[in-house]
Amino acid sequence: MKTVISSLQHPLVKHLIKLRGNSDYRYEHRSLVFEGSKPILEVIEHAKKLIYSETFIPYDGSNAEQWIVTDGVMKKISGLTSPEGVIAEVQMPGLKPLESCHHLLVLDGISDPGNMGTLLRTALAFGWNGVFVLPDSCDLFNEKVLRAARGAHFKIPLFQGSIVELKELILRHDLQPLLADLKGIEPHEFPMQTKKALIMGNEAHGASKDVKEFCSPVTLSISNQMESLNVAVAGGILLYLLKH
């Protein structure tokens, strides 16, 4: 019979809470927290620990450490209002050089975790080869990013770097740099190359000045009843159009 953790002062409980809330601690331990049965099943091969409430039926076939906690401890660890009863500590995926990239998504100052996660998920779904995250974007491994991305972090190459590194990558792979911009040209009116880098800028302020200097702006025409599209929605449409 496994011991049930009931103390909020238990080292594992403190560790998981800190992983959820502290970016530096996540990078130091190279670990992430996933919550809920479906999100965990998408990354279960990377799980280091599985933490269950007393009533949750454990998964079969995982080599991860198994822990059982009371409902009170589960609520303390969880980032959700109504915890499902299972949490996983998962190995953080390593950042990878983007060396085989014909279709690159670039995130320039994306501040909303839900938008970032949705863009990662959409890039993977439409067959883009990698994601380059510039400084001033939100934490790539924020729990809300992980939740929205639905396992995309483990399936598409990711890299965090500077504007200089981005320019070098674009030149090295002969990518056409395209910037989503309200004042751009629609994709079907633009001479498109086979290999592309699509840059999505900050939700409120758009792309940084440095990015605008070397990118061609592309846009989506919308009704004059709306000023703009949500960045994840616009990005999803452009990711689809520019891949085909």
N, C-alpha and C positions, 0 to 999 in steps of 0.2 A: 504494500500500500504506500503510495507516494505521500510525502508530507505536504500539507496544504499551507501555503504562505498566507498568514492573516495579519501580519504586522506591516504598517506603512513605513516602518523604519528598516525593513529588510534591505540589504545591499542591492539585490536585484531590482526591487521596486524603485529605489532612488536612481539606479543606473538607467532604467527605462524612461523615467520621467525626465531625466537630464538629456537623454538622447532626443526625446521629442522636442524639447524646448531650447536647446543650446547648440547652435551651429558649430562652434569650435569644438565642442565635445564630440559631436558626430564625426567630424573629420579626424579628430585625434584617435577615436576608436574604430574608424572606418565601418560604422554600423548605422543602420536605419531602422525605424519602427514602422511596420505595416500593421494595419488593423482591419478586421473583417474577413470572413471566410473566402469570398471570391478574390479580393485583391491579394490575399496571402497565397492562394492556390496558383496564382499567375507567376509568383516568384519563389515558390516553396523550395525549389532546388538550391536556392541561395540562403535559406534560413539557417541561422546558428542556434536560435532558441525559439521554442513555441510555448506560449503562456496561455493556459486555458482557465476559464472559470470552472467551478466544480461541476456544473451541469452540461458543459460542452463536450461532445463526443470527439476525442482526439483523432487526428488524421492518421491514416495507415501509411507505412512505407517511408516516412521521413527519418533521416539520420540526425536531425536537430535534437538538442537537449529539450526535455519535456518538463514543464513546471505547471503546477496547479495553484490558483490563488482564489481567495474568497471574492464574492461579488463586490464587497467594499473596496478591496485592493484593485480589482479590475477597473472600477469606476475612477479610482485615483490615477491609475496608469493611462487610462484611455483619454483620447482627445475628442471623443464623441459624446453627445448627450445621452444616447442609449446604446451602450457597448453591446456588440454582438456576442462577446464572450471568448474571443481569441485574438491574440496579439503575437506578432513575430518580430524577433530581432534578426535583421537580414544584413548580410555582408554588402557594404557599399560597393557599387561597381566602379572600376577604375576608369579614369578618363583616357581616351584613346587618340593617338594621332590620326588625323583625318586624311589618310593617304590614298583612299580609293573613292574619292568623293566627286560624283558628277552632278549631284543635286544636293546642295547644302542649305540648311535653314540657319539663319543667324538671328539671335535674340539680342537686341540692343536696348537695354534699360527696361525690359519687361518687369513691371513691379508687382503685378497681381499673381499670386501662386496658382490660382485656378486657370488663368490664361496661359501661363507657362506650361502647366501640365497638359492642358488641352492641345497646345501647339505641338508638344513632343509626341503625344498620342496620334495626332493627325499626320504629322510628318512620317511616322512609322507606317501608318495605315496606307498612305499614298506612295510608299516606296522611295522616300528620300533617303540619302545615304548617311547623313550625319547632321549634328546640331552643334553650332559654335555659339557659346554664351559669352558676351562681352561684359566687362565690369558695369556695376550699377544696376544689373538685373537682380531680382530676388534670388535667394539661395536655391540652387538647382535641386537640393535634396530636402527642402522644406516639406513637412508632412502633407500639406495641402497640394503641393506640386506632385508628390508621389501618388496621392489619392486620385488626382485628375488624370495623371499620365497612364495609369493602369498597367504598370509593368514595362512601359516603353524605355525606361532608364536602362534596362538590362538587354534590350534588343536593338537599339540604334546607337552608333558611336557618338559619344559626347566629348566635348572639349571646352575648357574655359580658358580664355586668353585675351590678349590686348588687341587694340586696333592695328598695331604694327604687325602682329602675328596673323591677323585676319587678312590684311593686304598681301602679305607674303604667300599665304595659302591660296588666295584667289589668283595671284599671278602665276604661282607654280603649277596650278591645275587648269589654268586658262578658263576660269569660271566667269560668266557674265554677271556682274553685280547689279541686282535689281532691288530697289527700295520701295516698299509699300508706302504710298504717299497720296494724300488727297488731291495734290496738284499734278499727278503723274499722267501717263498715257495708258490707255487700256491695253491689256496684253495682246489682243488680236490685231492691234494697230502698230505693234512694235516688232522690229526685226529680231526674232529670238534665236539665240544660239542653242546648241544641244546641251551644253553644260552650264548650270546656273547656280548662283547664290542668291537666295531671297532673304532680305533683311527686314525684320519687323521691329518697329521702334516702340518707344514708351507710350503707354496708353494716353497720357495727358499732353506730352510735349513732342511726341514723335521721335524720330531718330536724332542722334547726336550730330553736331556740326561736322565732325571728322568723317562720319559715314556718308553724309550727304555730298561731300566733296568728290567722291569717286564712284557713286552709284547712279544708275538711271532710274528715275521714278516711274512706277507703274501704279495704276489705280483701278478701282471698280466704280462704274457709274451707278449712282443710287438716286432714289427719289429726293426731290427737294424738301420733302416733308421731314427728312432726317439729316442731321449734320454729318454723321459718320457712322461706321460700323464698329462693333466691338472688335478688338484686335485679334482675338482668337477666331471669330467668325470670318473676318476678312482674310486672315492668314490661311484658314482652312480652304476657302474658295481659291485663293491664289496658289496654294500648294497643289491643288487638283489641276487647275488650268495650266500651270507652268510645267507640270510633269507630262502633259499630253500634247 
